[in-house]
Every structure is written in structure tokens, then in C-alpha cells.
Amino acid sequence: MNSRSIQTRPFTGWHMLVIMVAFFGVIISVNLLMATLANTSWTGLVVQNTYVASQQFNERIAESRAQAALGWKSILTIANGEVRYSLADATGSTIAVDGVTASFRRPAYEAEDWQVALKRNADGAFSIVTPVRDGIWIVSTEAKVAAGEPYREARRIVIADGELK
């Protein structure tokens, strides 16, 4: 039997330095990458002032309940580059509305958000010719009702091939 002696090199301070630099280099690189991606993708801003938003929450819930008790129905259609909106009461009769605004927001990206004022048609509905890009949108409409409080509504919609699905 042959016995060979295996010579090992000693673990020095330089080895430890290389290991520490590599370890912390990976951690710092990943943190910088994640911070850059988070900063460029979404601002994270939901409301300007959380305290004020929390104070208005109960008021908005009460307004929503009162609005739901009216039994009104809004109809939003998007097709052929036209956004059309109408408001009817519980019996199906058209409600007198002075003006309608629609705000289109992306759920997680505010760079494409836009707002438009719809124009009255001869049939009492409101519409405007404007293309709406495909994708998911949150549409908030506000109809200025001649006889009282504005009728507000928000809904999540999907646009595909320029039409509401």
C-alpha cells in the first residue's frame, strides 16, 4: 500500500476576503436590481393623504347605499371607437342628466390614465368618439343629475379589439 501525503493550501485572509466580497456583492446587486424595478414600474401612490381618505370612507359608503336604493341602471358601451353612456331609472325611463365625465384608469399603472367629458346625443344618451386601448381599465363615471346629487359609479372592464367585453 502506498501512502501519499496530500498537501493542502492554508486558508488565508485573502480567501476570506474573496468569499465576503462575493457574498455581499450578490446581495447588494439583487437589492439594487429590485429597487430599480420597483421604482420604474409603479409609484405605489394610492391616495394623497391616507387620513383624509379614511375620514371620507363612511361618507362614500352612505352615498353608495343611497344611490343603490334608487334602483337606477347605467349602461356603458364601448365599440367602434365610441364611448357611450346612458342612465335609466328602475322603470327604464331615461333620467335627465346635465353632463357626464368618464375617467379611464389602469389598475396598476397611472401613466395611461385619462378623463373625458361625454357630449349629449339627440336620444338623451352621452357619447364621444375616442379610441380606447385594449386591456383592463377601471372606468369611473360621474353623471350630473339635474334633480340632485351626482350619480357616481366605478367598474372594471376589459377592452379587446376596441370593444367592451
Secondary structure, 3 states (H helix, E strand, C coil): CCCCCCCCCCCCHHHHHHHHHHHHHHHHHHHHHHHHHHHHHCCCCCCCCHHHHHHHHHHHHHHHHHHHHHCCEEEEEEECCEEEEEEECCCCCECCEEEEEEEEECCCCHHHCEEEEEEECCCCCEEEECCCCCEEEEEEEEEEECCCCCEEEEEEEEEECCEEC
